[in-house]
Amino acid sequence: MKIKKIEVFQVDYKLLDQEYAWSRGQSVSSFVSTIIGITTDAGLKGYAEVCPLGSAYMDAYAKGVPAGVEEIGRHILGQDPCQLNLINHLMDMALLGHNYVKSPLDIACWDILGQATNIPVCTLLGGRAMDKFPLYRAISQGPSEKMADDVSKYREEGYRRFQLKVGGDPDEDIRRTKAVLEIIKSGDILVADANTGWLPHKAIRVVNALEGEDVYIEQPCPTLEECLIVRDHTPQPMVLDEVIRDVQSLMRAYDFGAMDVVNLKISRLGGLTKAKQMRDLCQSLGLAMTIEDSWGGDITTATIAHLVGSTKAEFYFTSTDFNSYNDVHLAEDAPTRKEGWLDVPSGPGLGIRVKEDLLGEPVITVE
């Protein structure tokens, strides 16, 4: 079996909640999601998705994905999509970095491998360890009263894990977090996610004000070195996200004892092949994981579900259902939340059927 054609589609999503805001004054109300379709000479077609959170969150640019795929695509045409290590080697040889471009190409090949073997991707990733898993809800940055009200609303919908977007003024961030601490109940999980937004001295003020509270601090500062300063000044458990980019950065942070949980974003790592490597390493090191991506819809949500579903339950910290935030649904049988939980698809490959009529015409075709 060989790759015959690669098609690139772009679809606009709008947020159901109008706006999503986080640190450094960043916010979005809509997204450009890139859908990749890989067709083989055997008639199988695999799909994948990459959807950057705007253009300033991490080094991923939605308008650059088609050009990147065109650059890489000719190097994997004619190759067997089931030879995933070779596909990744060829992509790395063709284009240095730009993992967000490689990610959907890798995932589409996993979808094809699952279809060819009639096996769900989660089984191929190591075996089905969970049939369903609990989700977190991201709470957009805003006034403390509004954030507490949002947590209360989503708690009524079944969520028991919440990620507060902080990383702004320290006094306001303390108020935001304490307001939510008054709402949540025993057994809930609360993460105050600064998304690199604090300087160390501001982060230390916030985490010291929260000492003794049941709350995780996520990525307080932009660099590992700055996060380590904060780590030295607080007993609060810490999650690292933006600085975890590959095996080397993970091991460096682990050697410093910098975190209790890591956030693995599939597109930042370059797809499922490298995300599986990182996931397996975390399990060997005894690290809990948030497993997710930068953003996405039905296809991204299904992809995340397969990686989570093949993860040992004791190492799973949390994840989210991106398709519940958006106004467009591209797969009628994609997993959807049920009282704050998400099922792992059971069909072959990603286990979803993409509505091709909603994709429009490809912006680029490589064949």
C-alpha positions, 0 to 999 in steps of 0.5 A: 500500500502506498500514499497516492494523494494528500489533500489539505482543507481549511475550515473555520470554527467559531467559539460557542462562548464568543471568546476564549481569553488567557494570559498576556492579553491573548484571546480568540473568538474563531479558529482556522483548522486544517484537515488533512486527508491522505488517500492510498492506492488501496482505496483507504483514506485517513484523516487528521486535524491541526488547529493552532490556538491563534498565532501567538500561543505557540510556534504554530501558524494555521496559514502556514500548514498548507505550505508546510504540507506541500513541502513535506508531502512530495517526500512521503508520496509513494511511501507505505503509510503504515511504516510510521517510523519511516514516514516520520524520518522522511518528514524530519529530513524534509523540514526542520522543526514545524512539528505542527505541520507534521502532526496531522500527516502522522495522525492520518497515517495512524488512521490508515493503519487502523483501517488496514488492520481493522484495529482502533488506534488506541489498541495500536498505541499500546492497548485499550486501558480505558473505555472512557475518561473524565474531562476538564473544562477550561475557564476563560480569563475574566472577572473573578465572579464570572469565572466562579459562575462559569465553574458552577455552570460547568459543574452542573454539566458534569465536569469535576476538573477545571483549568482557570486561565490566570497569568495576569495581575497577581491580586486579581489572579488570587481573587479569581482562584479563591472565588473558584475554590469556594465553588468546587467540592471535595474530589474536584481538581482545580488548576490555575494555568498561567500560560507563561504569563507571570514574572517569577516574583509575581508567580511567587506572590500568587502561589504563596497566597494559595499555600494550603489550598487544593490547587495545581499551578500550571506553567507560571513562567515562560522558561524552565529556569523561571519555573524552577524559581517558583518551584523552590518557593511553593509546596503547591503541585506544579504542571509544566506545559509550554516548555515540554516540547520533546524528550530532551526538554522532558528529561531536563525538567524531570532531572530538576524535579521541576513538575508533578504533571506534564502537559503533552500536546500532540501537535506540538510533539509532531503527532501520535508517533512522538506523543506515544514515545513521550507518553510511554516515557512519562509512564516509566518515570512515574509522571502523570499527564494531561493529554490534549492538543492546542485546539481542534474539533471532532477529529482532534478530539477523537485523536486525543481520546485514542491516546488517552484510552491507551494510557494507564489510568493511574498516569492520566491527569486530565484532558478536554473535549475541544469539539464541545467548544466549537460551532462546526462538527465534521464527524457525526460519530465523533466522541462527545462528552457525557456528564463530563466524561468522554468515550474512547472510539471503538471503530477501526482507525480513529473510528469516525466518519468525516463529512467530506461535503463540509470540507469544501475544496482542498486548498492544496493537493499533493499527488 
